[in-house]
Amino acid sequence: MAGKEFTLKYEFEDVWKLAKDEEFHNSPEQEHFGVGWKIGIQKYDNCLSLTLCANVMENQEIHFEYTAKILSKNKEKIDLESGSGVSDGYGFPWWCATIDWKTSEYLSSGKLEVEFHVKITKMIGFLREWRKKNVNPEYLQCFLEGIYDEIGDHNVDGILPIADMSQTPLALKKCENYLIEKSKMKLKKKLELAGKYRLEELKKECMDQIRSKEDIRSVVPDNIDEMDPKILGELFQKTLALI
């Protein structure tokens, strides 16, 4: 898939139970190109409206083109609607498509399968906000590598500060999963990152691997003031248990 393009797909359940003008029912958020995206549905008058929303910060905009697909219950017929939109920091969803509420051919036991193919055409305010905060250019490069390529030991500690500062929880989670499942970093470094960026699952994984006095010594920095106070407290408890 070339350029800034991706596909969102979700199957909504109990669609028949939607009430008129009820709040949007949204799919779980998925991260693409450093931004969280979700599909929403809402009953409006005698129609079912489909929306697309990007989780961006104030003073940021994402311009995009989309094609919406609604699959029928036999998976053979699809309803297509294409267009373009803008998602900004005000958080309003972009209305993309509607279908007649009385149409039943799309529903299977109250379920509706929706798919969006999205092409980002412009991203405004992302690099500017980072530059205002004097972001290390090497960290910014690492963050972009993490979005467009893969996270690795060579860039994960550069991605984390940008993800933390830009409040991108999906990017933080992606880094945390990598550190738990694949990273070859030393335990001391992983524990440092867990404390600095509040990665609770990574912290638990690291603490579970500390079973002896030697393990404790191996993770304590030369300057103890640099260690996260909560982690230091847990290490102290482990030390007492080993006495």
TORNUSE-563786 format. One record per atom (N, C-alpha, C): x, y, z; residue in one letter. Coordinates in Angstrom, 1 decimal, decimal comma. Layout:
residues N
((X; Y; Z); A)
...
end
This chain:
residues 243
((0,9; -1,2; 0,0); M)
((0,0; 0,0; 0,0); M)
((0,9; 1,2; 0,0); M)
((0,8; 2,0; -1,0); A)
((1,8; 3,1; -1,2); A)
((1,3; 4,4; -0,5); A)
((2,3; 5,2; -0,1); G)
((2,1; 6,5; 0,6); G)
((1,3; 6,3; 1,9); G)
((0,6; 7,4; 2,2); K)
((-0,1; 7,4; 3,5); K)
((-1,5; 6,9; 3,3); K)
((-1,6; 5,6; 3,1); E)
((-2,9; 5,0; 2,8); E)
((-3,1; 3,8; 3,8); E)
((-4,3; 3,6; 4,2); F)
((-4,6; 2,5; 5,1); F)
((-6,1; 2,1; 5,0); F)
((-6,5; 1,0; 5,6); T)
((-7,9; 0,5; 5,6); T)
((-8,3; 0,3; 7,1); T)
((-9,5; 0,8; 7,4); L)
((-10,2; 0,5; 8,7); L)
((-11,4; -0,4; 8,4); L)
((-11,5; -1,4; 9,2); K)
((-12,7; -2,3; 9,0); K)
((-13,2; -2,7; 10,4); K)
((-14,6; -2,6; 10,5); Y)
((-15,2; -3,0; 11,8); Y)
((-16,6; -3,5; 11,6); Y)
((-17,0; -4,5; 12,4); E)
((-18,3; -5,0; 12,4); E)
((-19,1; -4,6; 13,6); E)
((-20,1; -3,7; 13,4); F)
((-20,9; -3,2; 14,5); F)
((-22,0; -4,2; 14,8); F)
((-22,3; -4,3; 16,1); E)
((-23,3; -5,3; 16,6); E)
((-24,6; -4,5; 17,1); E)
((-25,7; -5,2; 17,1); D)
((-26,9; -4,7; 17,7); D)
((-27,3; -3,3; 17,0); D)
((-27,1; -3,2; 15,7); V)
((-27,4; -2,0; 15,1); V)
((-28,9; -1,6; 15,1); V)
((-29,8; -2,6; 15,1); W)
((-31,2; -2,3; 15,2); W)
((-31,6; -1,6; 16,5); W)
((-30,8; -1,7; 17,5); K)
((-31,1; -1,2; 18,8); K)
((-30,8; 0,3; 18,9); K)
((-30,2; 0,9; 17,9); L)
((-29,8; 2,3; 18,0); L)
((-31,0; 3,2; 18,0); L)
((-31,0; 4,2; 18,9); A)
((-32,1; 5,1; 19,0); A)
((-31,8; 6,4; 18,2); A)
((-32,8; 7,1; 17,7); K)
((-32,6; 8,3; 16,9); K)
((-31,9; 9,3; 17,7); K)
((-30,8; 9,9; 17,1); D)
((-30,0; 11,0; 17,6); D)
((-29,2; 10,6; 18,9); D)
((-29,1; 9,3; 19,1); E)
((-28,3; 8,8; 20,2); E)
((-26,8; 9,1; 19,9); E)
((-26,0; 9,1; 20,9); E)
((-24,6; 9,4; 20,7); E)
((-23,9; 8,4; 19,7); E)
((-22,8; 8,8; 19,1); F)
((-22,2; 7,9; 18,1); F)
((-21,7; 6,6; 18,8); F)
((-21,8; 5,5; 18,1); H)
((-21,2; 4,3; 18,5); H)
((-19,9; 4,1; 17,7); H)
((-18,8; 4,0; 18,3); N)
((-17,5; 4,0; 17,7); N)
((-16,8; 2,7; 17,7); N)
((-16,0; 2,5; 16,7); S)
((-15,1; 1,3; 16,7); S)
((-13,9; 1,6; 17,6); S)
((-13,2; 0,5; 18,0); P)
((-12,0; 0,8; 18,8); P)
((-11,0; 1,6; 17,9); P)
((-10,2; 2,4; 18,6); E)
((-9,3; 3,3; 17,9); E)
((-8,1; 2,5; 17,4); E)
((-7,7; 2,8; 16,1); Q)
((-6,5; 2,1; 15,5); Q)
((-5,5; 3,2; 15,1); Q)
((-4,3; 2,9; 15,3); E)
((-3,3; 3,9; 15,0); E)
((-2,7; 3,7; 13,6); E)
((-2,7; 4,8; 12,8); H)
((-2,1; 4,8; 11,5); H)
((-1,4; 6,1; 11,3); H)
((-0,1; 6,1; 11,0); F)
((0,8; 7,2; 10,8); F)
((0,8; 8,1; 12,0); F)
((0,8; 7,5; 13,2); G)
((1,0; 8,2; 14,4); G)
((-0,3; 8,9; 14,9); G)
((-1,5; 8,6; 14,3); V)
((-2,7; 9,2; 14,7); V)
((-3,8; 8,1; 14,9); V)
((-4,6; 8,2; 15,9); G)
((-5,7; 7,3; 16,2); G)
((-6,9; 7,6; 15,3); G)
((-7,4; 6,5; 14,7); W)
((-8,6; 6,7; 13,8); W)
((-9,7; 5,7; 14,3); W)
((-11,0; 6,2; 14,1); K)
((-12,1; 5,3; 14,4); K)
((-13,3; 5,6; 13,5); K)
((-14,1; 4,6; 13,3); I)
((-15,4; 4,7; 12,5); I)
((-16,5; 4,8; 13,5); I)
((-17,5; 5,7; 13,2); G)
((-18,6; 5,9; 14,0); G)
((-19,9; 5,7; 13,2); G)
((-21,0; 5,2; 13,9); I)
((-22,3; 5,1; 13,3); I)
((-23,3; 5,8; 14,2); I)
((-24,4; 6,4; 13,6); Q)
((-25,4; 7,0; 14,4); Q)
((-26,7; 7,0; 13,6); Q)
((-27,8; 6,8; 14,3); K)
((-29,1; 6,8; 13,6); K)
((-29,6; 8,3; 13,6); K)
((-29,8; 8,8; 12,3); Y)
((-30,2; 10,2; 12,2); Y)
((-31,4; 10,2; 11,2); Y)
((-32,5; 10,8; 11,7); D)
((-33,8; 10,7; 11,0); D)
((-34,1; 9,3; 10,6); D)
((-34,3; 9,0; 9,3); N)
((-34,5; 7,7; 8,8); N)
((-33,3; 7,1; 8,1); N)
((-32,1; 7,5; 8,5); C)
((-30,9; 7,1; 7,9); C)
((-29,9; 6,6; 9,0); C)
((-29,0; 5,8; 8,6); L)
((-27,8; 5,4; 9,4); L)
((-26,6; 6,1; 8,9); L)
((-26,0; 7,0; 9,7); S)
((-24,9; 7,8; 9,2); S)
((-23,6; 7,1; 9,6); S)
((-22,6; 7,2; 8,7); L)
((-21,2; 6,7; 9,0); L)
((-20,3; 7,8; 9,1); L)
((-19,4; 7,8; 10,0); T)
((-18,4; 8,9; 10,2); T)
((-17,0; 8,3; 10,4); T)
((-16,1; 9,2; 10,1); L)
((-14,6; 8,9; 10,3); L)
((-14,0; 10,0; 11,1); L)
((-13,2; 9,6; 12,1); C)
((-12,7; 10,6; 13,0); C)
((-11,2; 10,3; 13,3); C)
((-10,4; 11,3; 13,2); A)
((-9,0; 11,2; 13,6); A)
((-8,7; 11,9; 14,9); A)
((-8,0; 11,3; 15,8); N)
((-7,7; 11,9; 17,1); N)
((-6,5; 12,8; 17,0); N)
((-6,8; 14,1; 16,7); V)
((-5,7; 15,0; 16,6); V)
((-5,8; 16,1; 17,7); V)
((-4,7; 16,8; 17,9); M)
((-4,6; 17,8; 18,9); M)
((-5,0; 19,1; 18,4); M)
((-5,2; 20,1; 19,3); E)
((-5,6; 21,5; 18,9); E)
((-4,5; 22,0; 18,0); E)
((-5,0; 22,8; 17,0); N)
((-4,1; 23,4; 15,9); N)
((-3,5; 22,4; 15,0); N)
((-4,0; 21,2; 15,0); Q)
((-3,6; 20,2; 14,0); Q)
((-4,8; 19,8; 13,1); Q)
((-4,5; 19,5; 11,8); E)
((-5,5; 19,1; 10,8); E)
((-4,9; 17,9; 10,0); E)
((-5,8; 17,0; 9,7); I)
((-5,5; 16,0; 8,7); I)
((-6,5; 16,0; 7,6); I)
((-6,1; 16,2; 6,3); H)
((-6,9; 16,2; 5,2); H)
((-6,8; 14,8; 4,5); H)
((-8,0; 14,3; 4,1); F)
((-7,9; 12,9; 3,6); F)
((-9,0; 12,7; 2,6); F)
((-8,8; 11,6; 1,8); E)
((-9,8; 11,1; 0,8); E)
((-10,2; 9,7; 1,3); E)
((-11,4; 9,4; 1,1); Y)
((-11,9; 8,1; 1,6); Y)
((-12,8; 7,4; 0,6); Y)
((-12,9; 6,1; 0,7); T)
((-13,9; 5,3; 0,1); T)
((-14,6; 4,4; 1,2); T)
((-15,9; 4,6; 1,3); A)
((-16,6; 3,8; 2,4); A)
((-17,3; 2,6; 1,7); A)
((-17,1; 1,4; 2,3); K)
((-17,8; 0,2; 1,8); K)
((-18,7; -0,3; 2,9); K)
((-19,9; -0,7; 2,6); I)
((-20,8; -1,3; 3,5); I)
((-21,1; -2,7; 2,9); I)
((-20,7; -3,7; 3,5); L)
((-20,9; -5,1; 3,0); L)
((-22,3; -5,6; 3,3); L)
((-22,9; -6,3; 2,4); S)
((-24,2; -6,9; 2,7); S)
((-24,0; -8,2; 3,5); S)
((-25,1; -8,7; 4,0); K)
((-25,0; -9,9; 4,9); K)
((-24,5; -11,1; 4,2); K)
((-24,7; -11,2; 2,8); N)
((-24,1; -12,3; 2,1); N)
((-22,7; -12,0; 1,5); N)
((-22,2; -10,9; 1,9); K)
((-20,8; -10,5; 1,5); K)
((-20,6; -10,3; 0,0); K)
((-21,7; -10,3; -0,7); E)
((-21,6; -10,1; -2,2); E)
((-21,8; -8,7; -2,6); E)
((-22,8; -8,0; -2,1); K)
((-23,1; -6,7; -2,5); K)
((-22,5; -5,7; -1,6); K)
((-21,9; -4,6; -2,2); I)
((-21,3; -3,6; -1,4); I)
((-21,8; -2,2; -1,8); I)
((-22,0; -1,3; -0,9); D)
((-22,4; 0,0; -1,2); D)
((-21,2; 0,9; -1,0); D)
((-20,8; 1,6; -2,1); L)
((-19,6; 2,5; -2,1); L)
((-20,0; 3,9; -2,1); L)
((-19,2; 4,7; -1,3); E)
((-19,3; 6,1; -1,3); E)
((-18,0; 6,7; -1,1); E)
((-17,5; 7,7; -2,0); S)
((-16,2; 8,2; -1,9); S)
((-16,3; 9,7; -1,7); S)
((-15,3; 10,3; -1,1); G)
((-15,3; 11,8; -0,9); G)
((-14,0; 12,2; -0,2); G)
((-14,0; 13,4; 0,3); S)
((-12,8; 13,9; 1,0); S)
((-13,3; 14,6; 2,3); S)
((-12,3; 14,8; 3,2); G)
((-12,7; 15,4; 4,5); G)
((-11,5; 16,0; 5,2); G)
((-11,8; 16,7; 6,3); V)
((-10,8; 17,2; 7,2); V)
((-11,1; 16,9; 8,6); V)
((-10,2; 16,4; 9,4); S)
((-10,3; 16,2; 10,8); S)
((-9,4; 17,2; 11,6); S)
((-10,0; 17,9; 12,5); D)
((-9,2; 18,9; 13,2); D)
((-9,3; 18,7; 14,7); D)
((-8,6; 19,6; 15,5); G)
((-8,5; 19,5; 16,9); G)
((-9,8; 19,7; 17,7); G)
((-10,9; 20,1; 17,0); Y)
((-12,1; 20,2; 17,7); Y)
((-12,8; 18,9; 18,0); Y)
((-12,3; 17,8; 17,3); G)
((-12,8; 16,5; 17,6); G)
((-14,1; 16,1; 17,0); G)
((-14,6; 16,9; 16,1); F)
((-15,9; 16,5; 15,4); F)
((-15,6; 15,5; 14,3); F)
((-16,5; 14,4; 14,3); P)
((-16,3; 13,4; 13,2); P)
((-16,7; 13,9; 11,9); P)
((-16,1; 13,3; 10,8); W)
((-16,5; 13,7; 9,4); W)
((-17,6; 12,8; 8,9); W)
((-18,7; 13,4; 8,5); W)
((-19,8; 12,6; 8,0); W)
((-19,5; 12,1; 6,6); W)
((-19,5; 10,8; 6,4); C)
((-19,0; 10,2; 5,1); C)
((-20,0; 9,6; 4,3); C)
((-21,0; 8,9; 4,9); A)
((-22,0; 8,2; 4,1); A)
((-23,2; 7,9; 4,9); A)
((-24,3; 7,7; 4,2); T)
((-25,6; 7,3; 4,9); T)
((-26,3; 6,2; 4,1); T)
((-27,0; 5,4; 4,8); I)
((-27,9; 4,4; 4,2); I)
((-29,3; 4,5; 4,8); I)
((-30,3; 4,1; 4,0); D)
((-31,6; 4,1; 4,5); D)
((-31,8; 3,2; 5,7); D)
((-32,4; 3,7; 6,8); W)
((-32,6; 2,9; 8,0); W)
((-33,4; 1,7; 7,7); W)
((-34,3; 1,8; 6,8); K)
((-35,2; 0,6; 6,5); K)
((-34,5; -0,5; 5,7); K)
((-33,3; -0,2; 5,1); T)
((-32,7; -1,2; 4,3); T)
((-32,1; -2,3; 5,2); T)
((-32,6; -3,5; 5,0); S)
((-32,2; -4,6; 5,8); S)
((-31,1; -5,5; 5,2); S)
((-30,8; -5,3; 3,9); E)
((-29,9; -6,2; 3,2); E)
((-28,5; -6,2; 3,7); E)
((-28,2; -5,1; 4,4); Y)
((-26,8; -4,9; 4,9); Y)
((-26,6; -5,6; 6,2); Y)
((-27,7; -5,9; 6,9); L)
((-27,6; -6,4; 8,3); L)
((-27,7; -7,9; 8,3); L)
((-26,9; -8,5; 9,2); S)
((-26,9; -9,9; 9,5); S)
((-27,0; -10,1; 11,0); S)
((-28,2; -10,5; 11,4); S)
((-28,4; -10,7; 12,9); S)
((-28,1; -9,4; 13,6); S)
((-28,4; -8,3; 13,0); G)
((-28,2; -7,0; 13,7); G)
((-26,8; -6,5; 13,6); G)
((-25,9; -7,1; 12,7); K)
((-24,5; -6,7; 12,6); K)
((-24,4; -6,0; 11,2); K)
((-23,5; -5,0; 11,3); L)
((-23,2; -4,2; 10,1); L)
((-21,7; -4,1; 9,9); L)
((-21,2; -4,6; 8,7); E)
((-19,7; -4,5; 8,5); E)
((-19,4; -3,3; 7,6); E)
((-18,5; -2,5; 8,2); V)
((-18,2; -1,2; 7,5); V)
((-16,7; -1,2; 7,3); V)
((-16,3; -0,7; 6,1); E)
((-14,9; -0,6; 5,8); E)
((-14,6; 0,7; 5,1); E)
((-13,5; 1,4; 5,6); F)
((-13,0; 2,6; 5,0); F)
((-11,6; 2,5; 4,5); F)
((-11,4; 2,9; 3,2); H)
((-10,0; 3,0; 2,7); H)
((-9,7; 4,5; 2,7); H)
((-8,6; 4,8; 3,4); V)
((-8,3; 6,2; 3,6); V)
((-6,9; 6,6; 3,0); V)
((-6,9; 7,7; 2,4); K)
((-5,6; 8,3; 1,8); K)
((-5,4; 9,6; 2,4); K)
((-4,3; 9,8; 3,2); I)
((-4,0; 11,1; 3,8); I)
((-3,4; 12,0; 2,8); I)
((-3,9; 13,2; 2,5); T)
((-3,3; 14,1; 1,5); T)
((-2,5; 15,2; 2,1); T)
((-2,8; 15,6; 3,4); K)
((-2,1; 16,6; 4,0); K)
((-2,2; 16,5; 5,6); K)
((-1,1; 16,8; 6,3); M)
((-1,0; 16,8; 7,7); M)
((-0,5; 18,1; 8,1); M)
((-1,3; 18,9; 8,9); I)
((-0,9; 20,3; 9,3); I)
((-0,7; 20,4; 10,8); I)
((0,4; 21,0; 11,2); G)
((0,6; 21,3; 12,6); G)
((1,4; 20,3; 13,4); G)
((1,7; 19,1; 12,8); F)
((2,4; 18,1; 13,6); F)
((3,9; 18,5; 13,8); F)
((4,6; 18,7; 12,8); L)
((6,0; 19,0; 12,9); L)
((6,2; 20,4; 13,6); L)
((5,3; 21,3; 13,3); R)
((5,4; 22,6; 13,9); R)
((5,3; 22,6; 15,4); R)
((4,4; 21,8; 15,9); E)
((4,2; 21,7; 17,4); E)
((5,5; 21,1; 18,0); E)
((6,0; 20,1; 17,4); W)
((7,2; 19,5; 17,9); W)
((8,4; 20,4; 17,9); W)
((8,5; 21,2; 16,8); R)
((9,6; 22,1; 16,7); R)
((9,5; 23,2; 17,7); R)
((8,3; 23,7; 18,0); K)
((8,1; 24,7; 19,1); K)
((8,6; 24,2; 20,4); K)
((8,6; 23,0; 20,6); K)
((9,0; 22,4; 21,9); K)
((10,5; 22,0; 21,9); K)
((11,2; 22,4; 20,9); N)
((12,6; 22,1; 20,7); N)
((12,9; 20,6; 20,8); N)
((12,2; 19,9; 20,1); V)
((12,4; 18,4; 20,0); V)
((13,7; 18,1; 19,4); V)
((14,5; 17,2; 20,0); N)
((15,7; 16,7; 19,4); N)
((15,4; 16,2; 18,0); N)
((16,1; 16,7; 16,9); P)
((15,8; 16,2; 15,6); P)
((16,0; 14,7; 15,4); P)
((17,0; 14,1; 16,2); E)
((17,2; 12,7; 16,1); E)
((16,0; 11,9; 16,6); E)
((15,4; 12,4; 17,7); Y)
((14,2; 11,8; 18,2); Y)
((13,0; 11,9; 17,2); Y)
((12,9; 13,0; 16,6); L)
((11,9; 13,2; 15,6); L)
((12,1; 12,2; 14,4); L)
((13,3; 12,0; 14,0); Q)
((13,6; 11,0; 13,0); Q)
((13,2; 9,6; 13,4); Q)
((13,5; 9,3; 14,7); C)
((13,1; 8,0; 15,2); C)
((11,6; 7,8; 15,2); C)
((10,9; 8,8; 15,6); F)
((9,4; 8,8; 15,6); F)
((8,9; 8,5; 14,3); F)
((9,4; 9,2; 13,3); L)
((8,9; 9,0; 11,9); L)
((9,3; 7,6; 11,4); L)
((10,4; 7,1; 11,8); E)
((10,8; 5,7; 11,4); E)
((9,8; 4,7; 12,1); E)
((9,4; 5,0; 13,3); G)
((8,5; 4,1; 14,0); G)
((7,1; 4,1; 13,4); G)
((6,7; 5,2; 12,8); I)
((5,4; 5,3; 12,1); I)
((5,4; 4,6; 10,8); I)
((6,5; 4,9; 10,0); Y)
((6,5; 4,4; 8,6); Y)
((7,2; 3,1; 8,4); Y)
((8,1; 2,7; 9,4); D)
((8,8; 1,5; 9,3); D)
((8,5; 0,6; 10,5); D)
((9,6; 0,1; 11,1); E)
((9,4; -0,7; 12,3); E)
((10,2; -0,2; 13,5); E)
((9,6; -0,5; 14,7); I)
((10,3; -0,2; 15,9); I)
((11,4; -1,2; 16,1); I)
((12,6; -0,7; 16,6); G)
((13,7; -1,6; 16,9); G)
((14,5; -1,0; 18,1); G)
((15,5; -1,7; 18,6); D)
((16,3; -1,2; 19,7); D)
((17,1; 0,0; 19,3); D)
((17,2; 0,3; 18,0); H)
((18,0; 1,4; 17,5); H)
((17,2; 2,7; 17,6); H)
((15,8; 2,6; 17,7); N)
((15,0; 3,8; 17,7); N)
((13,9; 3,9; 18,7); N)
((13,7; 2,9; 19,5); V)
((12,6; 2,9; 20,4); V)
((12,8; 4,0; 21,5); V)
((14,0; 4,3; 22,0); D)
((14,2; 5,3; 23,0); D)
((14,1; 6,7; 22,4); D)
((14,1; 6,8; 21,1); G)
((13,8; 8,1; 20,4); G)
((12,4; 8,3; 20,1); G)
((11,6; 7,2; 19,9); I)
((10,2; 7,3; 19,6); I)
((9,4; 7,7; 20,9); I)
((9,8; 7,1; 22,0); L)
((9,1; 7,3; 23,2); L)
((8,9; 8,7; 23,7); L)
((10,0; 9,6; 23,7); P)
((9,8; 11,0; 24,1); P)
((8,8; 11,7; 23,2); P)
((8,8; 11,5; 21,9); I)
((7,9; 12,2; 21,0); I)
((6,5; 11,7; 21,2); I)
((6,3; 10,4; 21,4); A)
((5,0; 9,8; 21,6); A)
((4,4; 10,3; 22,9); A)
((5,2; 10,4; 23,9); D)
((4,8; 10,9; 25,2); D)
((4,4; 12,4; 25,2); D)
((5,2; 13,2; 24,5); M)
((5,0; 14,6; 24,5); M)
((3,8; 14,9; 23,6); M)
((3,6; 14,2; 22,5); S)
((2,4; 14,4; 21,6); S)
((1,2; 13,7; 22,1); S)
((1,3; 13,0; 23,2); Q)
((0,1; 12,3; 23,8); Q)
((-0,5; 11,3; 22,8); Q)
((0,4; 10,4; 22,3); T)
((-0,1; 9,4; 21,3); T)
((0,0; 8,1; 22,0); T)
((-1,1; 7,7; 22,8); P)
((-1,1; 6,5; 23,5); P)
((-0,9; 5,2; 22,7); P)
((-1,4; 5,2; 21,5); L)
((-1,2; 4,0; 20,7); L)
((0,3; 3,8; 20,3); L)
((1,0; 4,9; 20,1); A)
((2,4; 4,8; 19,8); A)
((3,2; 4,3; 21,0); A)
((2,8; 4,8; 22,2); L)
((3,4; 4,4; 23,4); L)
((3,2; 2,9; 23,7); L)
((2,0; 2,4; 23,4); K)
((1,7; 1,0; 23,6); K)
((2,5; 0,1; 22,6); K)
((2,6; 0,6; 21,4); K)
((3,4; -0,1; 20,4); K)
((4,8; -0,3; 20,9); K)
((5,4; 0,8; 21,4); C)
((6,8; 0,7; 21,9); C)
((6,8; -0,2; 23,1); C)
((5,9; -0,1; 24,0); E)
((5,9; -1,0; 25,2); E)
((5,8; -2,5; 24,8); E)
((4,9; -2,8; 23,9); N)
((4,8; -4,2; 23,4); N)
((6,1; -4,7; 22,8); N)
((6,8; -3,8; 22,0); Y)
((8,1; -4,2; 21,5); Y)
((9,1; -4,5; 22,6); Y)
((9,2; -3,6; 23,6); L)
((10,1; -3,8; 24,6); L)
((9,9; -5,0; 25,4); L)
((8,6; -5,4; 25,6); I)
((8,3; -6,6; 26,3); I)
((8,6; -7,9; 25,5); I)
((8,2; -7,8; 24,2); E)
((8,2; -9,1; 23,4); E)
((9,4; -9,3; 22,6); E)
((10,1; -8,2; 22,1); K)
((11,2; -8,5; 21,1); K)
((12,5; -7,8; 21,5); K)
((12,6; -6,8; 22,3); S)
((13,8; -6,1; 22,5); S)
((14,9; -6,9; 23,2); S)
((16,1; -6,7; 22,8); K)
((17,3; -7,3; 23,4); K)
((18,0; -6,3; 24,4); K)
((17,4; -5,2; 24,7); M)
((18,0; -4,3; 25,6); M)
((18,2; -4,9; 27,0); M)
((19,2; -4,3; 27,7); K)
((19,4; -4,8; 29,0); K)
((18,3; -4,4; 30,0); K)
((18,1; -5,2; 31,0); L)
((17,0; -5,0; 32,0); L)
((17,1; -3,6; 32,6); L)
((18,3; -3,1; 32,8); K)
((18,4; -1,8; 33,4); K)
((17,8; -0,7; 32,5); K)
((18,1; -0,8; 31,3); K)
((17,6; 0,2; 30,3); K)
((16,0; 0,1; 30,2); K)
((15,5; -1,1; 30,1); K)
((14,1; -1,3; 30,0); K)
((13,4; -0,7; 31,2); K)
((13,9; -1,0; 32,4); L)
((13,3; -0,5; 33,6); L)
((13,4; 1,1; 33,7); L)
((14,4; 1,6; 33,2); E)
((14,6; 3,1; 33,1); E)
((13,5; 3,7; 32,2); E)
((13,3; 3,1; 31,0); L)
((12,2; 3,6; 30,1); L)
((10,8; 3,4; 30,7); L)
((10,6; 2,2; 31,4); A)
((9,3; 2,0; 32,0); A)
((9,0; 3,1; 33,0); A)
((9,9; 3,5; 33,8); G)
((9,7; 4,5; 34,8); G)
((9,5; 5,9; 34,2); G)
((10,3; 6,2; 33,2); K)
((10,3; 7,5; 32,6); K)
((9,0; 7,8; 31,9); K)
((8,5; 6,8; 31,2); Y)
((7,3; 6,9; 30,3); Y)
((6,1; 6,2; 30,9); Y)
((6,1; 5,8; 32,2); R)
((4,9; 5,2; 32,8); R)
((4,4; 4,0; 32,1); R)
((5,3; 3,1; 31,7); L)
((4,9; 1,9; 31,0); L)
((4,7; 0,8; 32,0); L)
((3,5; 0,7; 32,6); E)
((3,2; -0,2; 33,7); E)
((3,4; -1,7; 33,4); E)
((3,0; -2,1; 32,2); E)
((3,2; -3,6; 31,9); E)
((4,7; -3,9; 31,7); E)
((5,4; -3,0; 31,2); L)
((6,9; -3,2; 31,0); L)
((7,5; -3,2; 32,4); L)
((7,1; -2,3; 33,3); K)
((7,7; -2,3; 34,6); K)
((7,4; -3,6; 35,3); K)
((6,2; -4,1; 35,2); K)
((5,9; -5,4; 35,9); K)
((6,8; -6,5; 35,3); K)
((6,9; -6,5; 34,0); E)
((7,7; -7,6; 33,4); E)
((9,2; -7,5; 33,9); E)
((9,7; -6,3; 34,0); C)
((11,1; -6,1; 34,5); C)
((11,2; -6,5; 35,9); C)
((10,3; -6,1; 36,8); M)
((10,3; -6,4; 38,2); M)
((10,2; -7,9; 38,4); M)
((9,5; -8,6; 37,6); D)
((9,3; -10,1; 37,8); D)
((10,6; -10,8; 37,5); D)
((11,5; -10,1; 36,7); Q)
((12,8; -10,7; 36,4); Q)
((13,9; -10,5; 37,4); Q)
((13,6; -9,6; 38,4); I)
((14,6; -9,3; 39,4); I)
((14,3; -10,2; 40,6); I)
((15,2; -11,2; 40,8); R)
((15,0; -12,2; 41,8); R)
((16,1; -12,3; 42,9); R)
((17,2; -11,5; 42,7); S)
((18,4; -11,7; 43,6); S)
((19,0; -10,3; 43,9); S)
((19,9; -10,3; 44,9); K)
((20,6; -9,0; 45,2); K)
((21,4; -8,6; 43,9); K)
((22,0; -9,5; 43,2); E)
((22,8; -9,2; 42,0); E)
((21,9; -8,5; 41,0); E)
((20,7; -9,1; 40,8); D)
((19,7; -8,5; 39,9); D)
((19,4; -7,0; 40,2); D)
((19,2; -6,8; 41,6); I)
((18,9; -5,4; 42,0); I)
((20,1; -4,5; 41,7); I)
((21,3; -4,9; 42,0); R)
((22,5; -4,1; 41,8); R)
((22,6; -3,8; 40,3); R)
((22,2; -4,7; 39,4); S)
((22,4; -4,5; 38,0); S)
((21,5; -3,5; 37,4); S)
((20,4; -3,1; 38,1); V)
((19,5; -2,2; 37,5); V)
((19,5; -0,8; 38,2); V)
((20,2; -0,7; 39,3); V)
((20,3; 0,6; 40,0); V)
((21,3; 1,5; 39,3); V)
((21,0; 2,7; 38,9); P)
((21,9; 3,6; 38,3); P)
((22,9; 4,1; 39,2); P)
((24,0; 4,7; 38,7); D)
((25,1; 5,2; 39,5); D)
((24,6; 6,4; 40,4); D)
((23,7; 7,2; 39,8); N)
((23,0; 8,3; 40,5); N)
((21,6; 7,9; 40,8); N)
((21,4; 7,5; 42,0); I)
((20,1; 6,9; 42,4); I)
((19,0; 7,9; 42,3); I)
((19,3; 9,2; 42,3); D)
((18,2; 10,2; 42,1); D)
((17,6; 10,1; 40,8); D)
((18,3; 9,5; 39,8); E)
((17,7; 9,4; 38,4); E)
((16,6; 8,3; 38,3); E)
((16,5; 7,5; 39,3); M)
((15,5; 6,4; 39,2); M)
((14,2; 6,8; 39,6); M)
((13,1; 6,3; 39,0); D)
((11,8; 6,6; 39,3); D)
((11,5; 6,2; 40,7); D)
((10,9; 7,1; 41,5); P)
((10,7; 6,9; 43,0); P)
((9,9; 5,6; 43,3); P)
((8,8; 5,4; 42,4); K)
((8,0; 4,2; 42,6); K)
((8,8; 2,9; 42,4); K)
((9,6; 2,9; 41,4); I)
((10,4; 1,7; 41,1); I)
((11,5; 1,5; 42,2); I)
((12,0; 2,6; 42,7); L)
((13,0; 2,6; 43,8); L)
((12,4; 2,0; 45,0); L)
((11,1; 2,4; 45,3); G)
((10,4; 1,8; 46,4); G)
((10,2; 0,3; 46,3); G)
((9,8; -0,1; 45,1); E)
((9,6; -1,6; 44,9); E)
((10,9; -2,3; 45,0); E)
((12,0; -1,8; 44,5); L)
((13,3; -2,4; 44,7); L)
((13,7; -2,5; 46,1); L)
((13,4; -1,5; 46,9); F)
((13,6; -1,6; 48,3); F)
((12,9; -2,7; 49,0); F)
((11,6; -2,8; 48,6); Q)
((10,8; -3,9; 49,2); Q)
((11,4; -5,3; 48,8); Q)
((11,9; -5,4; 47,6); K)
((12,5; -6,7; 47,2); K)
((13,8; -6,9; 48,0); K)
((14,5; -5,9; 48,2); T)
((15,8; -6,0; 49,0); T)
((15,5; -6,5; 50,4); T)
((14,4; -6,0; 51,0); L)
((14,0; -6,4; 52,4); L)
((13,6; -7,9; 52,4); L)
((13,0; -8,3; 51,3); A)
((12,5; -9,7; 51,2); A)
((13,7; -10,6; 51,1); A)
((14,8; -10,1; 50,6); L)
((16,0; -11,0; 50,4); L)
((16,9; -11,1; 51,6); L)
((16,7; -10,2; 52,5); I)
((17,5; -10,2; 53,7); I)
((17,3; -11,4; 54,6); I)
end
